[in-house]
Amino acid sequence: MFKYGVNRWCFPVEVSLDKAISVSREAGYSGFEVVVNEEDVSMDKSKLKKKWVSVRDLADSLGVEIPSVATGLFWNYNWVLDKHVDKALKVLETEAFIASILGARVVLLVPGVAVPDLGYEEHYRCVARNLDRAGRIARDYGVVVGVENVWNKLFAGPLEFKKLLDMLDQSVFKAYFDIGNTLPHSLPEHWISVLGKRIVQVHVKDYSIVEKRFGIPLTGDINWRVVKERLIEIGYKGYIVAEIPPYRGDPYKAVYDTYTSLKKIFG
């Protein structure tokens, strides 16, 4: 029913991308989510293409699909602030270009970070206006923009998040739903029911309210049984992509343990 993937961030930075993809396949995952960094954004397109064609060829040889491209750079280049938008668009275009090489359908986007000197409703207008420009890039490359719910002090509940999506081109902008990011302020099952078929892809991690930390599924307070039920109810059949922190003592074991948890929860 569901397909399982793993994000590059699940591995320590010292683990090479090639090794991370190889280990992911050995652990049982069929998909791998790559990550765009500053070096990619500043790289000449011919060199960028050469780099990512090599990644695509390795993934193909291992039978690994790359369904999506993520980045953490939108924390630095805020869609709320007009002065950041040109750089944010460059980041998005780099994601989309790499996605076109890899055959990925989804590019991840963090929809801004709240700033104190702007009214809350004005954040909606600024983000919607600036993402309209992003939508043109996405259409040119034939990708879907997965807008992720994150701890950005914006759009923190499912109805608020849906309101943002309603202001955007719904043929391009969908929800990249992160289950663990809903706690402690809301419940993931509510998000799934509200967003429904707008959800294009899912990130999974758990969150412990007492310990105030993320972890692999089944180690925190997410009600995974209900989450699975809600995903089935909305007809979701896409990738479940792990986004968990690696263990300090072993660079790979958290990836293996997470796969075991995913099979237990969703299998």
N, C-alpha and C positions, 0 to 999 in steps of 0.2 A: 504493500500500500504506500508506504513512505520510503523515500530514498535518504541515505545518510551521508552527510558530508562533514568536512572539518576545515576550520579556518586556519590560515597561516599563523595567526597569533596564538594558537594552542601550543606552539613550539617556541623554545627560547630563541633569541635572535641569533645565537651562534650556530644554530642548526641551519644548514643550507636549505634553500627552497627545494632543490632536487631531492635531498634526503627526506625532507618533510613530506613530499608527495609520495615517495617510495614507502615510507613508514606508514602513511595513511592507508595505502593500498594493502599493505601487509596486515594492518589492524582490522580491515574489513570494510572500510569506507569506499563508496563508489564515486564520491565527489570531493573536490578540493576547492576551497575559496581562496583566491590569491588576493594580495594586498598591494596597493599602489603607494609609493613613498615619494619624498621630495626629489630623489634622484631620478625617478621615472618622469616626473613632471618637467624637469629641466633638461632631459635627454633629447638629443636630436632624434627625429622620428625614424630615420633609417636604422639607427642603433637600437632604438626602442623596439622596433619591429623584429630585428634580429634576436634580441634578448628573449622576447616573448614567443617567437616562433620556436625557439629551442625548448622553452617550457611546454608549449603545446605538444611538440613532438615527443617529449618525455612522457607527458601524461597519456598521450595516445598509445604509446608503447606499453604502458602499464594497465591500460584499460580504465583510466580515471577520467571522469568528466569534470570540466570546470564550469559550473553553472553560473558563477557570479564573481564580481570583482568588488572588493571593499577598499576602504581607506580610512585612516584616522585624521586626515588633513583638514577636514571640515571643522574640526575643533579650533584650528588656527585661522581658517578663512571663513568667517561667519556670514551666512546668507542674510542676516538681519542688517548688516552694515554695508552700505553702498560702496564704501572704500575698499571692501574686501571682495566684492563680487567678481571683478575681472580675474583675480587669482583663483577664486572658487570655480569659476567657469573653466579655467584652464585645467584644474584638477579633474573636473567632471569629464572634460573632453579627453583627457589622458585615460581615465577609467574606460570611457566608451571605445576609444581606439584600441586599447588592450583587449577589451571584451570582444571586439570584432575580429581580432586575431585568434583568440582562444575559442571562439564560438560560444561565449557566455551570453546569457540572456539578460541578466540583471546586473545593474551597478548600484552600489549602496551609497546613500546620501544622508548625512546628518542635517536636519532642517534648521540650522541656526542655533545660537546660544543666547539666552536672555541677557539683556543689558539693562542696568538700573535707570538710565536716563531716557527710556522710551516706554510709553504706555503699553500695557499688555496687548490690547487689541491692535495697536499699531504694529506690533511684531507680526501679526498675521498678514497685514497688508504689505509690509516690507518683504517678508519671505515669499508670499505669493507673486509679487511683482518680479522679484529677482529670479525665482524658479521658472517663471514663464520663459526667460531667456535660456535657462538650462534645458527646458523641454524641446526647444528647437534643435539643440545639439543631439539630444537623445533620439529624436525622430530621424535626424540625418544618419545616425549610425545604426538605427534599428534596434535599440535597446530599451528596456524598461528601467525606470528609476525607482529603486526600492527605498522609500523614505523610512528611516528607522526611528523607533521610539527609544530615546536615550535620556539619561539624567542631565538634561540641559535647561531645566527650570522653565520649559516651554511645552505646551501641548501634552501635559502630564497625565491626562485621563483619556479614555477611549473616545468619548464624545468630542473632546477638544481636538484630538488627533483627526477624527473623522471630519470635523469642520475644516481643518486645513486641507485635507485631501479633496474636499468638495470645492475648494477654491482653485484647484489645479486641473490641468488637462487629464482626465481620468483614463485616456487611452495610453498615456505615457507614465503617469505617476501612480504607483501602487504602494502598499504598506510592506516594508520589510520588518516583520514582527519579531521583536526580541522578547522571549518569554521571561527571562530573568530580570530584565530591566523594569518590569512592572512593579516589583516589590521594592520597598515596603508600602508604597502609597496607594496601590491598586492591585487588582487580581487579574492574572492573565486570561482566565476563562471569560471574564467580562469583555476584555479587549477582542478576543476571537469572535465572540457573538456579535459585537458591534461592527467590527471591520469586515467580517465575512469574506466574501470572494475578492475583496480588495487586497487580501494578503497574497503576495506573490512568492514570498520565501520566509523561512522561519529560522531564527537563531535560538539555540538552546544553551542555557546554563542554569544552575540553581542559585538561590540566594538564601542565606541564613539570617533571619531577622535578629536573632540573639547575638550571633557572632559578627554581624554586619560585614559579611564577605560573600563573594561569589565562589562557586565550586561546581563540581561535576553534578549532573542530574542525580537525584536521590540522596543528596547530602544536605539539602536545605528545606525550605518551607513551601515550595511549589506543590500544588495538588496535581500531580502528573496524571492521575487517573481521569480527572475532570478535563484537564487540558487535552488529552487524547480524544475524549468524547466530543469536545467542542470542535476540534479540527476535523473529525469525521463528519460531524453535523454540517459543517460548511462545505464539505466536499474537497478539502485540501488533500492533494496528492503529490506535492512537490518535495523539495529537499528540506530535511531537518539538518541544519548546519551547526555543529558544535562550535562554540566560542567560549572556551574555558581556559583558565590559567594553568600553565604546566606546574607540575610538582617541582619543588626545589631540588629534591634528591635524585630525580631521574627525568630526562628530557622527553621521554616518550610514554611513560606509564599512564599518565592522565588521559592521553589520547586513547589508549587501549581500554582503560577503565570506563571512559565515557561511552565507547562503542558498546560495551557490555550493558551499561545502563540504558542506552537508547533501545537496544534489542529487548530489554526487560520491559521498558515502558511502552514502546510503540509496536513491538513485534507481534 
